[in-house]
């Protein structure tokens, strides 16, 4: 059932991610989620950003808590940015896919629009694993007909200077780039 466009004007945008969305190692006001709230305000778009991201979160943890998060926040839009920790632990892509499908499906059943944000693994995980991992996001976005941002760290991953000393978490300078990567796919959901 399609809702009239006016029903999507305003509401909550739920960010559902891991440390890459939780502003790990940064002041909270430097993270891309805070920058998103500022952009929405600047453009006079009546949305409130709620960041339910947890550092270290896997898709399994996300799937376990999605029902509670949807009930608590009743979002109009859910940005799903999970999977990096699954990949870093070498978990099977099929397991990640099942967990992400549960999150996306629950969000859609709650009448939320979904933006699925892709992640990629570095080449040292092997060609087969990295290809299967990236394909999970493409396939799910197609299957569930969600908005899709192909790679959270597009334009950042190759630039060492845009990462903190741990080589995993982006710096404050990278956050506006992450926001732009998200915004391209998010903006059509907010009209």
Secondary structure, 3 states (H helix, E strand, C coil): CCCCHHHHCCEEEEEEECCCCCCCCCCHHHCHHHHHHHHHHHCCCCEEEEECCCCCCCHHHHHHHHHHHHHHHCCCEEEEECCHHHHHCCCCHHHHHHHHHHHHHHHHHCCCEEEEECCCCCHHHCHHHHHHHHHHHHHHHHHHCCEEECCCCCCCCCCHHHECCCCCCECHHHHHHHHHHHHHHHHHHHC
